[in-house]
């Protein structure tokens, strides 16, 4: 019985990963951020998996979507963009899923997503500064001043973080949370039987 249940979860998680990979195709930049930073709503299926089956499964959905993207589209960033997506998406999905586990209500879902968005924005800043930009060969100290043409509020690293990276991630997280909020009620029968119930 347990084997059948695990198989059912794996099939659903694989399906959610495939949906997330498709959703990654529908991305768009924001006018105040670098053009290579694009928003999509592919975290929604991962959050659904995290809320329903647990944080690990939400993380696996993120891994599946990135593997499928890599296999079907390749990469334009030598894998750095995918690494950034893994770090940022996981911080939102895993954090929100862990908090939601304690109390499975709509109010707590919103609270958990809010905390997840805050953590995601913080980790996005750290990962971009210490990992992603250096891997691209673009130290943020060198890149930030060039952003002034796109965003007049940016002139150095602190303003780039404050007026570009942080709002980008807050908007990205809020958009995913908003869509999940719309889907929450139809999904409630499934979420109500989520892990730990």
C-alpha positions as MATLAB code, in Angstrom:
seq = 'XXXXXXXXXXXXXXXXXXXXXXXXXXXXXXXXXXXXXXXXXXXXXXXXXXXXXXXXXXXXXXXXXXXXXXXXXXXXXXXXXXXXXXXXXXXXXXXXXXXXXXXXXXXXXXXXXXXXXXXXXXXXXXXXXXXXXXXXXXXXXXXXXXXXXXXXXXXXXXXXXXXXXXXXXXXXXXXXXXXXXXXXXXXXXXXXXXXXX';
ca = [
       0.000    0.000    0.000;
       2.820    2.395    0.937;
       4.666    1.518   -2.293;
       1.559    2.341   -4.316;
       1.194    5.643   -2.456;
       4.835    6.569   -3.108;
       4.462    5.652   -6.778;
       1.351    7.836   -7.008;
       3.218   10.753   -5.432;
       6.181   10.308   -7.793;
       3.881   10.317  -10.833;
       2.105   13.471   -9.638;
       5.405   15.179   -8.833;
       6.791   14.281  -12.267;
       3.650   15.751  -13.848;
       3.949   18.935  -11.778;
       7.615   19.170  -12.786;
       6.626   18.915  -16.455;
       3.981   21.627  -15.997;
       6.540   23.834  -14.245;
       8.976   23.324  -17.129;
       6.309   24.445  -19.616;
       5.476   27.487  -17.475;
       9.147   28.519  -17.637;
       8.635   29.159  -21.364;
       6.270   32.027  -20.564;
       8.751   34.405  -18.991;
       9.224   38.138  -19.256;
      11.696   40.768  -18.003;
      10.875   43.752  -15.812;
      11.850   47.272  -16.944;
      13.956   48.025  -13.846;
      15.981   44.771  -13.855;
      18.676   43.326  -16.136;
      17.108   41.772  -19.257;
      18.521   38.322  -18.410;
      16.504   38.293  -15.171;
      13.041   37.097  -16.185;
       9.878   36.370  -14.263;
       7.789   33.239  -14.666;
       5.238   31.377  -12.544;
       6.934   27.971  -12.582;
       7.159   27.939   -8.776;
       3.385   27.421   -8.510;
       3.462   23.648   -9.273;
       6.427   23.260   -6.897;
       4.562   25.020   -4.087;
       1.519   22.839   -4.748;
       3.737   19.749   -4.416;
       5.360   21.158   -1.278;
       2.031   21.972    0.352;
       0.524   18.620   -0.635;
       3.351   16.127   -0.193;
       6.065   17.979    1.728;
       9.076   20.257    1.173;
      11.277   17.539   -0.348;
       8.739   16.884   -3.098;
       8.442   20.594   -3.800;
      12.214   20.716   -4.208;
      12.105   17.694   -6.525;
       9.577   19.480   -8.755;
      12.093   22.324   -9.131;
      14.859   19.850  -10.037;
      12.586   18.083  -12.558;
      11.568   21.349  -14.245;
      15.204   22.449  -14.592;
      16.312   19.055  -15.921;
      13.495   19.063  -18.475;
      14.349   22.613  -19.502;
      17.997   21.668  -19.899;
      17.157   18.546  -21.928;
      14.624   20.236  -24.216;
      16.084   23.727  -24.601;
      19.665   23.516  -23.448;
      21.125   26.490  -21.604;
      22.174   29.968  -22.644;
      23.991   30.620  -19.381;
      26.350   27.631  -19.055;
      24.050   26.381  -16.300;
      24.481   29.472  -14.100;
      20.936   30.673  -14.714;
      19.596   27.255  -13.785;
      21.739   27.219  -10.639;
      20.337   30.602   -9.658;
      16.802   29.373  -10.308;
      17.419   26.309   -8.133;
      18.696   28.410   -5.220;
      15.998   31.075   -5.398;
      13.025   28.813   -6.142;
      13.999   26.303   -3.450;
      14.213   28.980   -0.775;
      10.622   30.013   -1.494;
       9.135   26.545   -1.939;
      10.873   24.727    0.918;
      10.395   27.566    3.418;
       6.705   28.021    2.610;
       6.073   24.249    2.714;
       7.743   23.846    6.102;
       5.673   26.658    7.642;
       2.437   25.495    6.002;
       2.958   22.038    7.516;
       2.327   23.434   11.014;
      -1.153   24.703   10.222;
      -2.842   23.967    6.917;
      -5.118   26.977    6.502;
      -5.420   29.656    3.828;
      -4.225   32.301    6.284;
      -1.126   30.275    7.127;
      -0.545   29.578    3.434;
      -0.349   33.346    2.830;
       1.894   33.794    5.871;
       4.203   30.964    4.792;
       4.477   32.370    1.274;
       5.225   35.845    2.644;
       8.103   34.497    4.756;
       9.253   32.453    1.762;
       9.307   35.545   -0.463;
      11.335   37.499    2.096;
      13.881   34.675    2.423;
      13.933   34.200   -1.348;
      14.771   37.877   -1.876;
      17.575   37.708    0.692;
      19.081   34.537   -0.770;
      18.728   35.877   -4.312;
      20.777   38.905   -3.298;
      23.477   36.777   -1.656;
      23.623   34.179   -4.438;
      23.772   36.849   -7.147;
      26.512   38.768   -5.356;
      28.733   35.877   -4.285;
      27.974   33.147   -6.857;
      26.006   33.975  -10.000;
      27.526   37.286  -11.129;
      31.113   36.110  -10.413;
      30.438   32.885  -12.368;
      29.276   35.016  -15.292;
      32.554   36.908  -15.011;
      30.597   40.030  -14.091;
      31.459   41.206  -10.574;
      28.488   43.161   -9.305;
      30.716   46.163   -8.553;
      31.486   46.362  -12.290;
      27.999   45.522  -13.552;
      25.865   47.683  -11.231;
      26.904   51.104  -12.639;
      25.966   49.965  -16.172;
      22.387   49.426  -14.954;
      21.850   53.195  -14.669;
      20.784   53.276  -18.338;
      17.982   50.821  -17.565;
      17.138   51.963  -14.041;
      18.052   55.579  -13.135;
      17.800   54.708   -9.422;
      20.814   52.388   -9.749;
      24.346   53.757   -9.546;
      26.235   51.232   -7.404;
      25.901   47.809   -5.758;
      23.628   48.854   -2.836;
      21.189   50.685   -5.142;
      21.285   47.782   -7.624;
      20.316   45.393   -4.841;
      17.700   47.744   -3.358;
      16.026   48.946   -6.559;
      16.524   46.003   -8.908;
      17.252   42.594   -7.385;
      15.029   42.846   -4.290;
      11.907   44.254   -6.018;
      12.349   41.771   -8.880;
      12.226   38.829   -6.474;
       9.376   40.286   -4.420;
       7.285   40.727   -7.575;
       8.202   37.243   -8.799;
       7.276   35.682   -5.461;
       4.089   37.731   -5.114;
       2.918   36.723   -8.601;
       3.424   33.041   -7.827;
       1.688   33.477   -4.448;
      -1.248   35.294   -6.057;
      -1.800   32.484   -8.565;
      -1.567   29.892   -5.813;
      -4.096   31.937   -3.806;
      -6.534   31.734   -6.724;
      -5.971   27.983   -7.036;
      -6.056   27.306   -3.286;
      -9.811   26.821   -2.901;
     -10.184   24.400   -5.851;
      -7.154   22.492   -4.540;
      -8.345   22.510   -0.917;
      -9.648   18.905   -0.919;
      -6.189   17.739   -2.008;
      -4.282   20.092    0.270;
      -6.420   19.049    3.201;
      -5.015   15.550    2.841;
      -1.474   16.816    2.628;
       1.473   15.157    4.324;
       1.416   15.001    8.081;
      -2.403   14.955    8.157;
];
